């Protein structure tokens, strides 16, 4: 237990974004290794390079002397696209480190970029709504323009971030 996993998570606020180039593109900070046999439904795994949530998982033995194989079906957590993978249960796969953060929605500009403020009053304006292709984003835009106070949830994994949920602040 000398891995200090918690320590790495706690360092998130310390500007870790700036140093990720130093990882040499191995993606080490974005994922943790997990045995294919240890995965289960609703957990996260990287399939074909995409961070997925497992929607179907089973294991099968192949023949008398064969190794058990894991059959994994996952849905990309950002696009909803389905990916499948089969690999030996003893095989190490990558599990994406997925985090969610809530922001208050301050503004949406003409190009659909959102001004978001977190609980430390830091603002960011780099996330864009996909009004045409995403129902949640469409709702956010409509609700915002109806003068509702909104909190949006930003999902992040493997250097991708997307607004995935919205709730109204009712006082």
GIPEDA-V968735 format. One record per backbone hydrogen bond with DSSP energy under -1.0 kcal/mol. NH is the residue of the N-H (numbers start at 1). CO is the residue of the C=O. E is the energy in kcal/mol with one decimal. If there is no record, write none. Layout:
nh=NH co=CO e=E
nh=NH co=CO e=E
This chain:
nh=8 co=4 e=-1.3
nh=9 co=5 e=-1.6
nh=10 co=6 e=-2.7
nh=11 co=7 e=-1.2
nh=12 co=9 e=-1.6
nh=14 co=11 e=-1.5
nh=19 co=16 e=-1.2
nh=20 co=17 e=-1.3
nh=22 co=19 e=-1.3
nh=23 co=20 e=-1.4
nh=24 co=21 e=-1.9
nh=26 co=23 e=-1.3
nh=30 co=27 e=-1.4
nh=31 co=27 e=-1.1
nh=32 co=95 e=-2.5
nh=34 co=93 e=-2.6
nh=36 co=91 e=-3.2
nh=37 co=89 e=-2.5
nh=38 co=35 e=-2.0
nh=39 co=36 e=-1.1
nh=42 co=54 e=-3.0
nh=43 co=40 e=-2.0
nh=45 co=52 e=-2.4
nh=46 co=94 e=-3.0
nh=47 co=50 e=-2.5
nh=50 co=47 e=-2.2
nh=52 co=45 e=-2.8
nh=53 co=75 e=-2.4
nh=54 co=43 e=-3.1
nh=55 co=73 e=-2.6
nh=56 co=73 e=-1.8
nh=58 co=71 e=-2.0
nh=60 co=69 e=-2.5
nh=69 co=60 e=-3.2
nh=70 co=87 e=-3.6
nh=71 co=58 e=-3.8
nh=72 co=85 e=-3.3
nh=73 co=56 e=-2.9
nh=74 co=83 e=-3.2
nh=75 co=53 e=-2.5
nh=76 co=81 e=-3.2
nh=77 co=51 e=-2.4
nh=80 co=76 e=-2.5
nh=83 co=74 e=-3.2
nh=85 co=72 e=-2.6
nh=87 co=70 e=-2.0
nh=89 co=68 e=-2.3
nh=91 co=88 e=-1.8
nh=93 co=34 e=-3.6
nh=95 co=32 e=-3.1
nh=97 co=30 e=-3.3
nh=99 co=156 e=-2.6
nh=101 co=154 e=-1.8
nh=103 co=152 e=-2.7
nh=104 co=117 e=-3.3
nh=105 co=150 e=-2.6
nh=106 co=115 e=-3.3
nh=107 co=115 e=-1.2
nh=109 co=113 e=-2.5
nh=112 co=109 e=-2.1
nh=114 co=127 e=-2.9
nh=115 co=107 e=-3.2
nh=116 co=124 e=-2.9
nh=117 co=104 e=-2.5
nh=118 co=122 e=-2.5
nh=121 co=118 e=-2.0
nh=124 co=116 e=-2.1
nh=129 co=112 e=-2.7
nh=134 co=130 e=-1.7
nh=138 co=134 e=-2.2
nh=139 co=135 e=-2.4
nh=140 co=136 e=-2.4
nh=141 co=137 e=-2.2
nh=142 co=138 e=-2.5
nh=143 co=139 e=-3.3
nh=144 co=140 e=-2.7
nh=145 co=141 e=-2.3
nh=147 co=144 e=-1.7
nh=148 co=143 e=-2.0
nh=151 co=167 e=-3.2
nh=152 co=103 e=-2.8
nh=153 co=165 e=-2.5
nh=154 co=101 e=-3.3
nh=155 co=162 e=-3.0
nh=156 co=99 e=-2.9
nh=157 co=160 e=-2.1
nh=160 co=157 e=-2.1
nh=162 co=155 e=-2.2
nh=164 co=153 e=-2.8
nh=165 co=153 e=-1.1
nh=167 co=151 e=-2.7
nh=169 co=149 e=-3.4
